[in-house]
Amino acid sequence: MKIVVFLGPSLPLKEALPICDAIYLPPAGQADLLSAVDLHQPDVIALIDGVFGQSLSTWHKEIIFALEKGIPVYGASSMGALRAMETSDFGMIGFGEVYRMYQSGEIEGDDEVALSHADASNNYIGLSIPMVSVRKTLQAARDRGDINEEEYLRVVEAAQEVFFPERTVEAIYQNSDFSSELQSKILASFEQHYVDIKRHDAITLLQHLSQLTEKPAFNQPKLTRSHLFEAMYHRDRLLPTGHGPVRAAHVAHQATLTRADCGTLVEQASNARLVGVLAEALGVEVEAEDIKTETQRLKHRFKLETEEDFTNWKKDNDLDEFEFKGFIKRKAVTRKMQHWLVTRRSLERTTQLVLDELRWSGDYKETKAEAGRIEGIIQSQFPNFQQAPGLDQDFSELLADHISYTGNLLDVDILTWLYERGFKDANDLRYELLRHKLARDSVRAIAEQLKSLFADTAA
């Protein structure tokens, strides 16, 4: 069982390691649990500690995200117990006494488990006392007869009035009108009989996890992906690199700050998404065959000849099966909208679109000159084109010759290919292929003549 545990002040790491063989991560903040799913691909996740206040906390939808993928998530002790109480209806597994207290309504607030603590270099040592441990320590004192019920309630009320990062034994009784006798009893209880319930729950959960041989059964929920969740997933999720994890947003920023074509990249990406918005407004849907075709295009584009190649490509691009389906569907929708656009411009096809793009890219003048050069050769060498050689040449031979010369392989069937490139039909494409072949052959013939002439002159 591969187990990921988010652990901090509840239990020192050196004490956790002998109990349970797991991947131990720092207290979870926003997007950390989400990232752990992809980075570590665990069988089980245990959320014990998480950040409060000073940083954004673990979202509930992160937990549901893991559960949806079939990964059981346990919660105990601290943030884990709190989130387990809040998401138990979705399948998160609560564990321990703190969870029981939340679930029963005995405690409610976040500050029951919150505390201030040191950083990782100081082993997350606690600098204040969580309210839940105050309760348990005072309950034990009451049960022993060290304090009575009234004193118990007074001290609990005083502790609740102290802001959680400042909640220490001294702060509890120094800010109250307790007698010196009661102060002494409080101090003795915390020094001699402190009940660290969060530590206890962390240990018992790790002991339980260490004995797991298979995943516990649970009903996998369906995650509703809100805009906020999508933003967190696509911006804040950690992605693996050879130099350690990096936020997804940093990968995008790397491209938009350093690539020579960064402006074009962003523009094309935005245009593609706008096409998707328009498709949604028009109610455009893609079929299974469209998805299959677009997948084949991708495999052809990146020369993915085997399923292993395909799997590795998805892994290299940080796409699980769900994300890949969304990615390829968006590409298929864009393609379908492009087909729709060509249909709407049945006479003009893609001519103006291509010319405008050439102008914007700065390639218009050069491309026009090249087209003029070919036209000049045709006009001078074959003034009566209807009598030009090769008019009866097989279409497939012309296409093969063109592919051999340009290196531009077809990534889809020929009818779809010519349609997307603005040709009216196969005859229209055949006409252009023949013109280009005749021009190339003429240039070759002239080059051979000149070569022969120079050879004769040299002799």
C-alpha positions as CSV (number, residue, x, y, z in Angstrom):
1,M,0.0,0.0,0.0
2,K,1.4,3.4,-1.0
3,I,0.3,5.8,1.7
4,V,0.6,9.6,1.8
5,V,0.4,11.3,5.1
6,F,0.2,15.0,5.8
7,L,1.8,15.5,9.2
8,G,3.1,18.4,11.2
9,P,2.8,19.4,14.9
10,S,0.4,16.6,15.9
11,L,3.3,14.1,15.9
12,P,7.1,14.5,15.3
13,L,8.2,12.8,12.1
14,K,10.9,10.7,13.8
15,E,8.1,9.1,15.9
16,A,5.8,8.6,13.0
17,L,8.4,6.8,10.8
18,P,8.7,3.6,12.9
19,I,4.9,3.3,13.1
20,C,3.9,3.4,9.5
21,D,5.9,3.2,6.2
22,A,4.5,6.1,4.2
23,I,5.3,9.2,2.2
24,Y,5.2,12.0,4.8
25,L,4.4,15.5,3.6
26,P,4.2,18.8,5.5
27,P,0.9,20.1,6.8
28,A,-1.5,20.4,3.8
29,G,-2.3,23.8,2.3
30,Q,-4.5,24.7,-0.6
31,A,-3.8,22.4,-3.7
32,D,-1.4,20.1,-1.7
33,L,-3.7,17.2,-1.4
34,L,-4.8,17.7,-5.0
35,S,-1.1,17.7,-6.1
36,A,-0.4,14.5,-4.1
37,V,-2.9,12.6,-6.1
38,D,-0.9,13.1,-9.3
39,L,2.6,13.4,-7.9
40,H,2.5,10.3,-5.8
41,Q,-0.4,8.3,-7.1
42,P,-1.1,6.8,-3.7
43,D,-3.4,4.0,-2.6
44,V,-4.4,5.9,0.5
45,I,-4.2,9.5,1.8
46,A,-4.2,10.4,5.4
47,L,-4.8,14.1,6.3
48,I,-3.7,14.8,9.9
49,D,-2.3,18.3,9.9
50,G,-3.0,21.3,7.7
51,V,-2.3,25.0,7.7
52,F,-4.7,27.5,9.2
53,G,-5.0,31.2,9.0
54,Q,-1.5,32.2,7.7
55,S,-2.0,30.2,4.5
56,L,-5.0,28.9,2.5
57,S,-6.3,25.6,3.9
58,T,-7.1,22.4,2.1
59,W,-10.3,22.6,0.1
60,H,-13.1,20.2,0.6
61,K,-13.2,19.6,-3.2
62,E,-9.6,18.4,-3.1
63,I,-10.7,15.6,-0.9
64,I,-13.7,14.8,-3.1
65,F,-11.3,14.9,-6.1
66,A,-9.2,12.1,-4.5
67,L,-12.3,10.2,-3.5
68,E,-13.7,10.4,-7.0
69,K,-10.5,8.8,-8.3
70,G,-10.9,5.9,-5.9
71,I,-8.4,7.0,-3.3
72,P,-9.7,6.7,0.2
73,V,-8.9,9.7,2.4
74,Y,-8.6,9.4,6.2
75,G,-8.8,12.3,8.5
76,A,-7.8,12.5,12.2
77,S,-6.3,14.6,14.9
78,S,-6.3,18.1,13.5
79,M,-7.3,19.5,10.2
80,G,-8.0,15.9,9.1
81,A,-10.6,15.4,11.8
82,L,-12.3,18.7,10.9
83,R,-12.4,18.0,7.2
84,A,-13.6,14.4,7.8
85,M,-16.5,15.8,9.8
86,E,-17.4,18.1,6.9
87,T,-17.0,15.6,4.1
88,S,-17.9,12.3,5.7
89,D,-21.1,12.2,3.6
90,F,-18.9,12.2,0.5
91,G,-16.8,9.3,1.7
92,M,-13.9,10.7,3.7
93,I,-13.1,8.4,6.6
94,G,-13.0,10.1,10.1
95,F,-10.8,8.5,12.7
96,G,-10.1,9.1,16.4
97,E,-11.5,10.9,19.4
98,V,-11.2,14.5,17.9
99,Y,-13.2,13.4,14.9
100,R,-15.8,11.8,17.2
101,M,-16.1,15.1,19.2
102,Y,-16.7,17.0,16.0
103,Q,-19.1,14.5,14.6
104,S,-21.2,14.4,17.8
105,G,-21.3,18.2,18.1
106,E,-19.3,18.3,21.3
107,I,-17.0,20.7,19.5
108,E,-17.5,22.9,16.4
109,G,-15.0,25.6,15.7
110,D,-11.8,25.5,13.7
111,D,-9.9,26.8,16.6
112,E,-10.6,23.6,18.6
113,V,-7.6,22.0,16.7
114,A,-5.7,25.1,15.5
115,L,-2.4,26.2,17.1
116,S,0.7,28.1,16.2
117,H,3.8,26.1,15.5
118,A,7.4,26.4,14.3
119,D,8.4,25.6,10.8
120,A,9.9,22.4,9.3
121,S,13.4,23.2,10.4
122,N,12.1,23.1,14.0
123,N,10.0,20.0,13.5
124,Y,6.7,22.0,13.6
125,I,6.9,22.1,17.4
126,G,3.7,23.6,18.9
127,L,3.9,27.1,20.3
128,S,0.4,27.2,21.6
129,I,-2.2,24.7,23.0
130,P,-5.2,23.5,20.9
131,M,-8.5,24.0,22.5
132,V,-9.4,20.3,22.2
133,S,-6.4,19.4,24.3
134,V,-7.4,22.0,26.9
135,R,-10.8,20.4,27.2
136,K,-9.4,16.9,27.5
137,T,-6.8,17.9,30.1
138,L,-9.3,19.7,32.2
139,Q,-11.9,16.9,31.9
140,A,-9.2,14.5,33.2
141,A,-8.5,16.9,36.1
142,R,-12.2,17.1,36.9
143,D,-12.6,13.3,36.7
144,R,-9.7,12.9,39.1
145,G,-11.3,15.4,41.5
146,D,-8.5,18.0,41.1
147,I,-11.1,20.6,40.0
148,N,-14.9,20.7,40.3
149,E,-17.4,21.1,37.5
150,E,-17.8,24.9,38.1
151,E,-14.0,25.4,37.9
152,Y,-13.9,23.2,34.8
153,L,-16.4,25.4,33.0
154,R,-14.8,28.6,34.1
155,V,-11.3,27.6,32.8
156,V,-12.8,26.3,29.5
157,E,-14.6,29.6,29.0
158,A,-11.4,31.5,29.8
159,A,-9.4,29.4,27.3
160,Q,-11.9,30.0,24.6
161,E,-11.5,33.7,25.0
162,V,-7.8,33.5,24.1
163,F,-7.0,33.8,20.4
164,F,-5.7,30.4,19.3
165,P,-2.1,31.4,18.4
166,E,-1.7,32.9,21.8
167,R,-3.4,30.1,23.8
168,T,-0.9,29.0,26.4
169,V,-1.4,27.8,30.0
170,E,-0.2,31.2,31.3
171,A,-2.4,33.1,28.9
172,I,-5.5,31.2,30.1
173,Y,-5.2,31.9,33.8
174,Q,-3.3,35.3,33.6
175,N,-6.2,36.9,31.7
176,S,-8.8,35.6,34.3
177,D,-9.7,36.4,37.9
178,F,-8.7,32.9,39.1
179,S,-7.6,32.4,42.6
180,S,-4.0,31.5,43.2
181,E,-5.1,28.0,44.2
182,L,-7.0,27.5,41.0
183,Q,-4.1,28.8,39.0
184,S,-1.8,26.2,40.7
185,K,-4.2,23.4,40.0
186,I,-4.4,24.4,36.3
187,L,-0.7,24.6,36.0
188,A,-0.2,21.2,37.7
189,S,-2.8,19.6,35.4
190,F,-1.0,20.8,32.2
191,E,2.5,20.1,33.5
192,Q,1.8,16.7,35.0
193,H,-1.3,15.3,33.2
194,Y,-1.4,17.0,29.9
195,V,-3.7,15.0,27.5
196,D,-2.3,15.4,24.0
197,I,-5.4,14.0,22.2
198,K,-4.2,15.1,18.8
199,R,-0.9,13.2,19.2
200,H,-2.9,10.1,20.4
201,D,-5.2,10.2,17.4
202,A,-2.3,10.6,15.0
203,I,-0.6,7.6,16.4
204,T,-3.6,5.4,16.4
205,L,-4.4,6.3,12.8
206,L,-0.9,5.5,11.7
207,Q,-1.1,2.2,13.5
208,H,-4.3,1.5,11.7
209,L,-2.8,2.4,8.3
210,S,0.2,0.3,8.9
211,Q,-2.0,-2.8,9.1
212,L,-4.0,-2.1,5.9
213,T,-3.7,-4.8,3.2
214,E,-6.3,-3.4,0.9
215,K,-8.3,-0.2,0.3
216,P,-11.4,0.2,2.4
217,A,-14.7,0.2,0.4
218,F,-16.5,3.5,0.0
219,N,-18.9,5.1,-2.4
220,Q,-17.0,7.2,-4.9
221,P,-18.6,10.7,-5.1
222,K,-18.9,12.7,-8.3
223,L,-17.0,16.0,-8.1
224,T,-18.7,19.1,-9.4
225,R,-15.8,21.1,-11.0
226,S,-16.6,24.7,-10.3
227,H,-14.6,27.6,-11.8
228,L,-12.7,28.1,-8.5
229,F,-11.7,24.4,-8.5
230,E,-10.6,24.5,-12.1
231,A,-8.6,27.6,-11.4
232,M,-6.8,25.9,-8.5
233,Y,-6.3,22.7,-10.5
234,H,-4.8,24.3,-13.5
235,R,-2.8,27.0,-11.7
236,D,-1.8,25.8,-8.3
237,R,-1.4,22.0,-8.8
238,L,2.2,20.8,-8.4
239,L,3.8,19.0,-11.4
240,P,6.8,16.7,-11.3
241,T,10.1,17.8,-12.8
242,G,13.7,16.5,-12.5
243,H,14.4,19.4,-10.2
244,G,11.4,19.0,-7.9
245,P,7.7,19.9,-8.1
246,V,6.6,23.1,-9.8
247,R,3.3,24.9,-9.9
248,A,1.4,24.6,-13.1
249,A,1.1,28.4,-13.4
250,H,4.9,28.6,-13.4
251,V,5.1,26.3,-16.4
252,A,2.7,28.6,-18.3
253,H,4.6,31.7,-17.2
254,Q,7.9,30.1,-18.4
255,A,6.5,29.9,-21.9
256,T,4.8,33.3,-22.0
257,L,7.9,35.1,-20.7
258,T,10.7,33.3,-22.6
259,R,9.4,31.9,-25.9
260,A,10.0,33.9,-29.0
261,D,6.5,33.1,-30.2
262,C,4.9,33.8,-26.8
263,G,2.4,36.3,-28.2
264,T,1.3,33.9,-30.9
265,L,1.1,31.1,-28.3
266,V,-1.2,33.0,-26.0
267,E,-3.3,34.3,-28.9
268,Q,-3.8,30.9,-30.4
269,A,-4.6,29.4,-27.0
270,S,-7.2,32.1,-26.3
271,N,-8.7,31.8,-29.7
272,A,-9.1,28.0,-29.3
273,R,-10.9,28.6,-26.0
274,L,-13.1,31.2,-27.5
275,V,-14.0,28.7,-30.2
276,G,-15.1,26.3,-27.5
277,V,-17.2,29.0,-25.9
278,L,-18.9,29.7,-29.2
279,A,-19.4,25.9,-29.8
280,E,-21.1,25.7,-26.4
281,A,-23.4,28.6,-27.2
282,L,-24.3,27.0,-30.5
283,G,-24.9,23.6,-28.9
284,V,-22.1,21.9,-31.0
285,E,-21.3,18.4,-29.8
286,V,-18.7,15.9,-30.9
287,E,-19.2,12.2,-31.5
288,A,-17.1,9.3,-30.5
289,E,-15.8,9.1,-34.0
290,D,-14.6,12.7,-33.8
291,I,-12.7,11.9,-30.6
292,K,-11.2,8.8,-32.2
293,T,-10.0,10.8,-35.3
294,E,-8.5,13.6,-33.2
295,T,-6.7,11.0,-31.1
296,Q,-5.2,9.4,-34.2
297,R,-4.1,12.9,-35.4
298,L,-2.3,13.4,-32.1
299,K,-0.6,10.0,-32.3
300,H,0.5,10.8,-35.9
301,R,1.7,14.3,-34.9
302,F,4.0,13.0,-32.2
303,K,4.8,9.7,-33.8
304,L,3.2,7.6,-31.0
305,E,3.4,4.2,-32.7
306,T,2.6,2.0,-29.6
307,E,0.3,2.2,-26.6
308,E,3.4,2.5,-24.5
309,D,4.4,5.6,-26.5
310,F,0.9,7.0,-26.0
311,T,0.9,6.3,-22.3
312,N,4.3,8.0,-21.9
313,W,3.2,11.0,-23.8
314,K,0.2,11.5,-21.5
315,K,2.4,11.1,-18.5
316,D,5.0,13.6,-19.9
317,N,2.2,16.1,-20.5
318,D,0.6,15.6,-17.0
319,L,-2.6,14.3,-18.4
320,D,-4.5,11.5,-16.5
321,E,-7.3,9.7,-18.4
322,F,-9.9,12.3,-17.3
323,E,-7.8,15.3,-18.2
324,F,-6.8,13.7,-21.6
325,K,-10.5,13.2,-22.5
326,G,-11.2,16.8,-21.8
327,F,-8.1,17.9,-23.8
328,I,-8.8,15.8,-26.8
329,K,-12.5,16.7,-26.7
330,R,-11.6,20.4,-26.8
331,K,-9.4,19.8,-29.8
332,A,-12.2,17.8,-31.6
333,V,-14.7,20.6,-30.8
334,T,-12.3,23.2,-32.3
335,R,-11.9,21.0,-35.4
336,K,-15.6,20.7,-35.8
337,M,-16.1,24.4,-35.5
338,Q,-13.5,24.9,-38.2
339,H,-15.4,22.6,-40.5
340,W,-18.5,24.6,-39.7
341,L,-16.8,27.8,-40.6
342,V,-15.6,26.4,-44.0
343,T,-19.1,25.2,-44.7
344,R,-20.4,28.7,-44.1
345,R,-17.9,30.1,-46.5
346,S,-18.4,27.4,-49.2
347,L,-17.3,29.6,-52.1
348,E,-14.4,31.5,-50.5
349,R,-13.4,28.6,-48.3
350,T,-10.3,29.5,-46.2
351,T,-8.6,32.0,-48.6
352,Q,-9.2,35.2,-46.7
353,L,-8.5,33.5,-43.4
354,V,-5.1,32.2,-44.6
355,L,-4.2,35.5,-46.2
356,D,-5.0,37.4,-43.1
357,E,-2.9,35.0,-41.0
358,L,0.0,35.4,-43.4
359,R,-0.2,39.2,-43.1
360,W,-0.2,38.9,-39.3
361,S,2.7,36.5,-39.2
362,G,4.8,38.6,-41.6
363,D,4.9,35.8,-44.2
364,Y,2.5,37.3,-46.8
365,K,5.1,39.1,-49.0
366,E,7.4,36.0,-49.3
367,T,4.5,33.6,-49.9
368,K,3.0,35.8,-52.6
369,A,6.4,36.0,-54.3
370,E,6.7,32.2,-54.3
371,A,3.2,31.8,-55.7
372,G,4.1,34.3,-58.4
373,R,7.3,32.4,-59.2
374,I,5.3,29.2,-59.8
375,E,2.7,31.0,-61.8
376,G,5.4,32.6,-64.0
377,I,6.9,29.1,-64.7
378,I,3.5,27.7,-65.6
379,Q,2.7,30.6,-67.9
380,S,6.0,30.5,-69.7
381,Q,6.4,26.8,-69.9
382,F,2.8,25.7,-70.3
383,P,0.9,28.6,-71.8
384,N,-1.9,26.2,-72.8
385,F,-2.3,24.4,-69.5
386,Q,-4.9,22.0,-70.9
387,Q,-2.2,20.4,-73.0
388,A,0.4,20.3,-70.3
389,P,2.0,16.9,-69.6
390,G,0.7,14.8,-66.7
391,L,-2.9,15.9,-66.9
392,D,-3.8,12.2,-66.8
393,Q,-1.4,11.3,-64.0
394,D,-2.9,9.4,-61.2
395,F,-4.1,11.5,-58.3
396,S,-2.4,9.3,-55.7
397,E,1.0,9.6,-57.5
398,L,0.7,13.4,-57.6
399,L,-0.1,13.4,-53.8
400,A,2.8,11.1,-53.1
401,D,5.2,13.3,-55.0
402,H,4.0,16.3,-53.2
403,I,4.4,14.6,-49.8
404,S,7.9,13.4,-50.7
405,Y,8.9,17.0,-51.6
406,T,7.4,18.9,-48.7
407,G,7.5,16.2,-46.0
408,N,4.0,17.2,-44.9
409,L,2.3,13.9,-44.2
410,L,-1.5,13.4,-44.0
411,D,-2.8,13.1,-40.5
412,V,-6.3,12.2,-41.5
413,D,-8.1,10.8,-44.6
414,I,-7.6,12.7,-47.8
415,L,-11.1,14.1,-48.2
416,T,-11.0,15.6,-44.7
417,W,-7.5,16.9,-45.2
418,L,-8.3,18.7,-48.5
419,Y,-11.5,20.1,-47.0
420,E,-9.7,21.6,-44.0
421,R,-7.1,23.2,-46.2
422,G,-9.7,25.1,-48.2
423,F,-9.9,23.0,-51.4
424,K,-13.3,22.6,-53.0
425,D,-12.9,18.9,-53.9
426,A,-10.3,16.3,-55.0
427,N,-10.2,17.8,-58.5
428,D,-9.4,21.2,-57.1
429,L,-6.5,19.7,-55.1
430,R,-5.4,17.7,-58.1
431,Y,-5.1,20.9,-60.2
432,E,-2.9,22.6,-57.6
433,L,-0.7,19.5,-57.1
434,L,-0.1,19.2,-60.8
435,R,0.8,22.9,-61.1
436,H,3.4,22.6,-58.3
437,K,4.8,19.4,-59.8
438,L,5.1,20.9,-63.3
439,A,6.9,23.9,-61.8
440,R,9.3,21.7,-59.8
441,D,10.0,19.5,-62.8
442,S,10.7,22.5,-65.0
443,V,13.1,23.9,-62.5
444,R,14.9,20.5,-62.3
445,A,15.0,20.3,-66.1
446,I,16.6,23.7,-66.4
447,A,19.1,22.9,-63.6
448,E,20.1,19.7,-65.5
449,Q,20.5,21.6,-68.7
450,L,22.7,24.2,-67.1
451,K,24.7,21.5,-65.4
452,S,25.3,19.8,-68.7
453,L,26.2,23.0,-70.4
454,F,28.8,23.9,-67.8
455,A,30.2,20.3,-68.0
456,D,30.5,20.6,-71.9
457,T,32.2,24.0,-71.5
458,A,34.7,22.8,-69.0
459,A,35.6,19.8,-71.2
